[in-house]
Every structure is written in structure tokens, then in C-alpha cells.
Amino acid sequence: MSDPVPTPAQRGDRRPRVNPQLLRDWARAAADGLAAGRSEINELNVFPIPDSDTGSNMAFTMNAAADAAEAVDADADVATVTRAMADAAVAHARGNSGIILSQVLVGVADAASIAATEGDHTFARLFAGGLQLASLAAVRAVSEPREGTVLTVLREAAVAAGEDMSASPADLARTAAEAAADALERTPEQLAELAYAGVVDAGGRGLLVLLDAMVLVLTGVANKRRNYRGLLVEGALPVQRADEACDGSSDMDFEVMYLLDAPPEDRIGRLRDYLAEIGDAVVIVGDSSEQGERFSVHVHTNEPGKAVEAGAVVGAISDVRISCFALDALRAASTDDEPLPKHKRAVVVIAKGSGAQELFAEAGAAVVSADDGLTAEAVAEAIRATDAAHVVVMANGELASQELVSVAAGARSTHRSVVFIPTLSMVQCLSALAVHDPAESPDVDAYAMAEAAAGTRWGSVRRSDGPMMTLAGTSEAGDMLGYIGSDALVIGDDPFTATTALLDLMLATGGELITVLAGSLLDEEVITRLEDHVKRVFPGVELTVYPCGQADSVLQVGVE
């Protein structure tokens, strides 16, 4: 048997070790470079959505990583500094491009951990190994990898660095940067959307900024690059931006992102598959740290509520961000002579039933009645009437996604931001209002409200208008149908039977609080019997009933 191959440390390897300060300097130089190049990169952004935010997203993500690196103790080693950068990038990643950037830093952190185990502390092991691991992780993270994107540029840089590991640190960094620049020039030949617009890939341009930053830190000399927004290929057509077509190269109107903590490993694949069914541009990346496994989830979809709920089923979610691709353009199109709002914050709720409307009004919301029909303009007018700078809107399933875009078009302005919480029922809305905190920052408050809504399992009981095939069998006219979400899972002869059977299903996975919004068809006797049933069958579970008077359902029920 041959002797085992000695590690570099066992061979007495005297090559220079990487100084952790080099990584801090690189992170800050990369963040500064992306901030300086934000406008150029934004203008290159045509794929997968022409929403002009790639530069902004990458700059925000890299700045979070740089701040984390600088916050680590001065005597921390390379592995600690790189892991802090990676964790911060995953936690604060914005957009598809920010998530891919986070994987570059995760790759470097993983390479640092491996190098520490092997005793190989050289720059080549860290830098070239990090790019190789990053390239593999980035491809795995994307649901449908395409040539001509940042994935191609990253792969070419990793291959070139891997083939030149005997070079000095400065020469190795130059090799990777020049390979990335060459690959970036070829992206319009590989991706039709880029050729059509006459631009190179925006994410690839941002990656080149990272690699050039390493060259700058190592040599003190910045690589000179052309202004890529000046690149126009013959026959290229003007780029159609989000203000001209909200969906760009996709049919999806919303971008959804959130963090997902420590879910079972097998559920990540199922979450990815489900998100691919309801949207596109699915990216799920993870990073292991002392706090456990954390994933950053990204999807473009027309069903943001379902995308958030799917994550909540898999694990603990946080930092939920939902945006429409048209909103930035709508803000830019608004006039600057509008007077400043009188109020800082407001919540607008769409509700059915006089009792529900009174309930939400008492909670401080501006209420729009949907009892006699609803229009997008009516909701937009209610938002404007709040005269508030930041408005949270909960439509409670009464408006479709396209109608919400119309609402935004009529309500957003230079001085007014509008955030839609994806509630599909009034009970979810009630949960969101319960955590509403006007003293918090608008974004933090909206995220907390979205989390509360997504964490509320909701159902309803409705009267069947006629024969209908359901998951519980065939219903007849007059039957009581128990729904969980949009699926009819219970058929009952009367409201009490249907409601108790529905509650039994909903509480099978646990619950501490039941909220019932009673409709106009639910009488006091049924409510009394329902209270007795919960006390007897689910001792310790709290039940709260509100007389809301909605006519389209016998009741709505939420379980938290």
C-alpha cells in the first residue's frame, strides 16, 4: 500500500498565507465598485426581467457582506471573515443577481473552510477553489440555467483560475478577471434577449466588478473597462423596460424573496418544484453556519401569496419581500409637484360585511367595502385618501394580481409608497393587523405583517349552489362545503357539522388560537354549540368569534 499524500502543512509549505485584511479590503472595494457602477449595470438589465435593478441589488448585497467583514474581530482568521461575508450576503441578498452574488461568497467561505482543514492557506486555494465551488453552487441554485448569463461568466473565470493556480496572487486574479471579461463580451452571442437589446449580461458585468476589485486590492492598479452600456450590436432593438412592459421576458408580475431557516433537506427540492409550477426565475441557495442551515428563496410569480405560504409550510420564514416590477417605473412617472403627505403610515383593508368593516376600522385601518362590487380605482382612491407616505394594502382575495397592478398605477407617487400584503382572507388580514406596529420602519412592519398572514391557516364554510365535484365527494344544492384555502375538503348537512369537521382537519397539525368571522347566515345557537365543541374536543385552544355579517360565506376561520 502506498503512503498517503502529505498535506501542504505536512510538507512544510512556506507559500504566503492569505491575510484576513485582504478579504476585508476586497469586500469593501467590490462594494464601492458596484455602487459606482450601479447605473451602468442597471441599464444593462434585460434578462430575465428588464426591471433595471441588477446593479442596485448587487451593490446592496455586497455592501452587507463588506459591513459584516469589517464587524468581525480584528484577529479573526480567514475562515471566520469569509463565513461572515457569506452569511450576510445570503441573509441580505436582493433579487436574482444578489442571490447569485451571495453564492460567490459562499464558495469562497467553503473553500476557506476546506483549506483550513487541509492546511493549505494559499491564495490560489482560496480564490480559485472558491470560484469553482461558487460556479457549481450557482448552477444548482437556478431552476433553469441559461448560457450567456452570469453563470457562464462565473464558470469561465473559475476554469481559467483553476488552470493557473501556480501563478502569483496578482497574476491569478488578473487571469480570472480577463477570462470573465472575455466571457462577458460573448454573452450577446449566447442569449437572444441580450442580442435583441444589444447589451451584455448585467449580472456578468457585476461579477467582473468583483474580480477587478481583487486585482485592485492586490496590485493597487484598477483594470480599465469600457462602459458596457455603450455596446450596441448591429440591428439591436431598444430595450423594453419595466415601465413599458411590466412582465418583460416573463409573464410574471411579482418578485418574492424570503429567508428560510433549517427546513428538512428533502423539502427544499419539493419547494423548488412547487415554485417552478407557479412562477419562474426560481433560485434557492443555502449556507451553513453556527446558527444552522439558512436558505434564501427567490421567485417571479403572479401568485405571491402562494409562494410565501409554500415557504411557511417548509420551515420558519423571515425577511419576506414582495415587489411588482412596474412600481419603480410608476414612481418615476409620478409628478414631483404633489404636496407632501400629512400622515406617515396607513393601512387599507378590503372587507365584506358591516361587522368586519367595523372590526377593521376599530383596528385603525381605512376600510373599502366589497359588498356591492369593487373596482381598482375605488381602492386607489381609498389609498390616496389616507394622505399617508407609506400605505399597506390587504385585498383579502377580492382583487386579482393584474387589478392590484392597476391599483398601484393609480395610487403610487413620488411621496407615497404602497405595499401589498398577499392576504387571501379576512382572517389572515386580522392576524396581520394584530402585529402592525406604526413605530417600526415601514419595511420591517410590512414583513412582520406578511409573516403573520402567511402563518395563519385559513378556511371557510360556504353554501353549495348546486351539484359540484369536490375532494370530499359530490355536493348537492344547499350542502355546506368546508374549504381549506381554495379546496373543498368537507361536505356537511348544516353549518355546525361542516364547521366542526373543518376545525378537526385544521387542528390536526396543532394550533393555539381559533378565530371565527361569522357571516350573516350563522345564528347564535350554532356559535354556542361551536364554543362547546372546542372546549370539549380541543381543551386549551382559545376560540374568538366576531360577528362580521359577510354574505358570501357562512363563516371564515383562521388557526394560528
N, C-alpha and C positions, 0 to 999 in steps of 0.2 A: 504494500500500500504506500502511495506517495505521501510525502509530508504535506500538511495543509499550507496553503498560500498565506504568507505572513501579511498582516495588515500594514498600512503605511507607518503606524506608530511603532510596530514591532521592527520595521526595517530602519528605524531611526530617521524617518523622513524629516529633512530640515527645510523644506519649502516653506515660504512665509505663510503664516496663519492669517485668516481674514479678521480684520479689526471690526468689532461691532459698530464703531462710529462710522465706518464706511457705509454701512447699511442705513444708518440714520440719515447720513448726508445724501445718499441715493434717493431715499424715500422723499425727503424734502425737495430735492432737485426735480424729481419726477412730478411731484405735486405742483411745484411752481411752473414747470414746463407745460403741464396740462392746463393750468389756469391761464397761462399766456396764450396757449393755442386753442382755447375753448371755442372762440368764434370760428376759426378755420375748420375745426373738426365738426362743429355743429352744422356748418354749411355743406359738408360732405355727406351728411347723414341722410341716405335714401333707402337703406335696407336694414332690417326688414320693414320698418315704418319710417317714412320721411318726416319725423317729428322734431328734427333739429335739436336733439338734446344729448347726443353721444358725448360731445366734449364736456358738457356740464356734468353729466353723470360720472364720467371717468375722473374728472377733476375732484368732485365731491368725494368719491370713493377713495382716491389716492390720498387726499388731504387727511381723511380719517386715519388711514394707515400711518401716515407720517406723524400725526399727532400722537398715536399710540406708541410708535417707536421712540419718540422723544420723552414720553412719560415713563418709560421703563428705567429702572435704576441704572446709574452710570456704569456700574461694574457688572451689568448683566452680560451673559455670553451671547454668541451669535444665534444659537438655537432659541433663546428666550426672546431676543429682539425680533427675529423673523416671525416667530409664532404670534407675538403681539400685533405685528403688522397684518398678518393673515387673519387673525380673529377679528380685528377692527374692520378690515375690508369686507369680510363676509357679513358682519353684523350691519354695516352701513352701506352696503352695495346699492347703487341706484341703477335701475334699468338693466337690460340685457348686457350692455357693454361693461357696466360696473361689476356685474357678477363674473364675467369672463376675466376682467382685471383681477378680481379677488382670487381667482384660481392661479394666476401667475404668482401671486404672493404665497398662496398655499403651497404651490410647487416648490418655491424657494425654501419655505419653512420645513417642508417634508425632507427636502434634500439636506438641510442643515441638521435635522434630527438623525438622518441616516449617516451623515458624515461624522457626527459626534460619536455614534456607535462604532463606526469603523476606525475612528482615529484619524480620518483624512480631513484636515481643516483647511484645505487649499481653496483658492478662489475658483479654480476650474471645477472642482467637485460641487461646490455650492451653486455657481452660476449656470454652468452647462447642465448639471444634473437637475437643477430647479426648473430650467426651461423645458427639459424633456418631460419631467413629471407634470408640469403645468399643461403642456400640449396634450398629453393623454387625458388628464382630468377635464380639460375644457371640452374636448370632443365628446367624452362620456356625458357631460352635463347637458349638452344641447340635444333636443329631441330630433331635429333634422339637420345635421351638419351640412354646410354648403361650401364648396370651393369658392375662392375669391373673397372670403371674409377674413376677419381677424384670426380665425382658426388656421387658415392657410399661412398667414404671415407668421404666426407663432410657431407653427410646425417647421417652417423653413429656417427660422432663426435657431430653433433647438437643434435641428440636424447639423447646421453649419457649426454651431458651438461644440457639438459632440465630436465633430471631426477635427477640431483644432484645440484639443484640451492641453496639448503640450506648450501652447503659446503663453506669453506673459499675460497677466490680467488685462492690461490695456489692449493688447492685440486681440485677445479673445473677445472682449467687449465690442471692439470695432468689427470683428468678424460677424458677430451676431447681428449688430445693428445694420451693417451693409447687406447682409442676407435678407433681413426684414425689409429694408428699403427696396431691394430688387423685387421681392415678392409683392410688395405693395404696388409697385408700378404695373405689375401684371394682373392685378385683381380685376380691372375692367374687361380683360380678355376671358375671365373665368366666370363672371357673374353678369347676366344680361341686364339686370337692373342698374348696375354701375355703368355699363357701356351705354345704356339708353340715356342716362343723365350726364355722362361724360365726366365722371369723378372716380377717385379711388375709394377704397373702403374706409369709412370713418373710424371704425374700431381698430383696424390695422394701423391707421395713422396715429391713433392714440398709443398703441403698443410701441411704435417706433419712438415716440417721445420718451417712454420708459427706458428703452435701450440706449438712446442717445444720452439720457441723464446719467447712466452708468459710465459711459465714455467720458462725459464731462467731469464727473467726480474723480475718476481715475487719472485723467490726463490734464485737467484744467482747461481743456480746449473743447469748445462746443462744435459738434458737426453742423455744417451748413446744409440746410434742406430747402428745397424750393417751396413756395406757397402752393400747396396741392389744390387749393380751391381755384387756382388759375388754370388747372389742367382741364382742357376740353378736347375730346376726341372728335374727329371729323364726323359730322352727321348727328352729333348728340343733340337730344331734345332738352328743353328746360325741365328742371326738377319740379315735380308737383309736390308742394309742401302740404303739411297737415292743415293749413288754413284754406287750401284749395280742395283737398280731399282727405277727410279725417282718417280714412282707412288705408291710404297709400297702397302698398303692395299687399295688404292684408284686408280681410273683411271684418276685422275685429276693431272695436271702438275703445276698449278699455285696457289699461295695463294694471295688473295686480301683482304686488310683491308682499312677501311677509317672511318672517323668520320662523323656523320650526325646530323645536328642541326635542332631542332624544326620542324620535319615534322608532318603533320596531323596524329593523332593516328591510324586511320583506315588504313593508307597506310603502316604502319610497317608490318602488317600481310600479305599484298599483296607483299611487298618486300621480306619477308621471303619465301613465296611460290614460287616466281619467281626465287630467288637464288637457292632454292632447286631443281628447274627444270633444271638449267644449271650447277649445281655443288653439292657438299656435304659438310659436316662439317660446316653447316651454324650456326652461332652464332650471335645474335643481342641483345645487352644489353644496357640499358639506365640508366641515373642518372639525377635527377632533382636538380638544383642548382639555385642560384640567376640569372644566365645567361640563364636559361630556360632548356628545355629538350635536352639532348645530347645523341646520341646513338653511340656505337662502333659496326661496322659491320665487319664480318669475313666470308669468304667462300673459299673453294677449288674448282677450276673450270678450264676448258680448254678454257673458253671464258672470259678472264679478262676484255676486253673492254666492253662487255655487262654488266658485274657485276658492273662496275663503272658507266656506263650510267644509269643503273636502280636506283642507289642511287641519281644521279643528278636529275632525274625526280621527286623523292620523296621530296627532300629538299636540303639544302645547304651542300655540302660535303667539307671536308678538310683532310689534312694529309693522302693522298692516298698512299698506299704501295702495290706494286706488286712484287712478287718474284717467281722464279721457284725452285722447290725442288732439282733440280740437281746442282744448281750453286755453292753452298758451296763445294760440292764434287769435282766439276770441278776445283775450285780454289785450293783445297788441292792437286789435282792430278797434277797441273802445276809445272814446274820446277822453282827452286829458282835462277838459274844462268842466267835468262833472264835479259838483261840490263834494267835499269830504263827508263820509257818513257820520251821523250823530252818535251811533252806538258801536261798540266794539264787536259784540257777538250776538248771534241769534240762532234759533233752531226753528225750522219749518217742518211741520208734520202733516201728512195727508191722512185723513181718518174718515171712517163711516160710522154713523150712529151718534146721536146727540150726547149720550153718556160718555162715549170715547172722546168726543171733541172737547167736552168739559174737562175730562181727566187730563188730557194732554195740555190744555190751556192752563189748568192749575199747576202743571209741572213747569210752566214758563215758556211753552212753545207757541209759535204762531200756527194756527190750525187752518188747513184748507179742507173744506167739506167735499167728499166724493159721493155723497148720497144721490145727487141728481146729475151725475156725469162729471167729467173732468177734462180740462184742456191744458196743454203745455203752457199756453200764455197765462192762464189763471195762476198756475204755480209760479211762473216767472214774476208775475205782478206781486204775488204774496212775498216773494224773496226781496223784490225791490222795496216793498212797503215796510220791511223791517228797518230799513235805513241803517244797516249794520255792515261793518267791514268784513266780517267773516261769518258766513251762513252755512250751517249744516242742514241738509235736507234729507228726510226719510219718507220715501214714497210708498212704502209698505205694500209693494206689489201692484199698485194702481196704475203705474206708468211703465211702458216698455223702455228698453235701453235707448232706442232711437228718439223716443219722446223726451227722455232725460237730456239728450244732447241738445234738443230744441230748447228745453228749459234753460240750459246753460247759456245757449246763444242769446237768449233774451234777458238774462239776469247778470252775467259776469260783466265786470267793468274794471277799469284801471284801479279803482279803490274798493272793489268788492270781490272777494274770493268765495266760491261756492263749492262745498264738498258734499258728495252724495254718499250716505251710508247705505249699503245694499241690504236693507230690511225688506223681507217679503211678507211680513205680517205685522199687525199692530202689537202683538205680544213681544216680538223682537224689538220693536220700537220702544216699548215701555222699559225693557231691560237696558237699552242704550241710554235712555233719558235718566235712568237711575244712577249712572256713573258719570253723567255730564258734569263737568267742572269748569265753569267760566273763568276761574282763576288760573287754570292751566294754559299753556301755549295752545294755539288753535290746532296744530298738527297732533300734539300729544293727546289732546282731548278727543279729536276725531278718531284716532287709532284706538283709544280706550273704548269709545262708543261702538266702533266696528267689532272689536273683540267681544264685547258684551252681547251684541246682537248675534254674532256667529256662535257664541257659546250657549245660546238658548234653543233647545229643541222645541219645535212648534208643530201644532196640529190644529185641526178644526173639525167640527161636525156640521154637515150640510144636508138639507133635504134633497133627495133624488127627484128630478123632474120627470123621469121615465126610465125604461129599461136601459141598463148600462153595464158593460163588461168591466169588472174591476179585478184587482189582485185577490179580493176576498170572494169572488164569485159574481153572479149576475144580480143586479139590484132591480127593484120594481119602483114605479112611481110612488112616492110617499115614504120610501125607506130612508133611514138615517144613515149616512155614509160618514165614517170616521177616517179623516185624512191625516197622514204624517207628511208634511211638506205638500207635494202635489200628488201623492199616491194614495188612493183609497184602499185602506187595509182592513176596514171593519164595516160590516153591514148590520144594522140593528133595527128593531121594530119601533123603538121610541128613543127620545133623546137621552134618557138615563142609561139605557142598555148600551147604546152606542158610545156614550161618553166614558162609562166605566171600563168598557172593553178597550177603548183607545188609551185611557190612562194606564191600564195594565201593561199595554205594549210599550208605551213611552217610558214607564218607570222600571222596565225590566233591566235596563242598564244603569239604574240608580237615579237619584235626584233628591234635592233637599227642599225645593220650593216649587209649588204649582201655582200658576196664575191663570185664571179663567176670565175671559171677557165675554160676558153673557149677552146674547143677541135678543132681539125683540120677541123671538118665539120661545124663549126659555122662561118657564114660570118659576115662582118661588119654591114650590114643592119639590121640583127637580133639583134645585140648588141645595135645599136642605138635605135631601137624600144623598146627594153627591158629597156633601160635607161629612155625613155619617160614614159613607163608604171609605173615604180617605182616612178617617180616624181609625176605622176598624182594620182595613187592609194594609195601610201604609202608616203605621204609628211613627210619629216623629217628623213626618213630612208636613210642611206648612202649606196651607191652601188659602189663597186670597181670591175672592170673586168680586169683579167690578161690573155693575150693570151698565152696559155700553150701548145696547139698542141697535146694533147693526142688523140690517135686514137680509144680507146675503149669506149669513151663516148663523146656525143655532148658537154656536159659541166658537171662540178661539181659545186654545190652551197652550201655555208655554211651560217647559220644565227646565229648571236650572240646577 
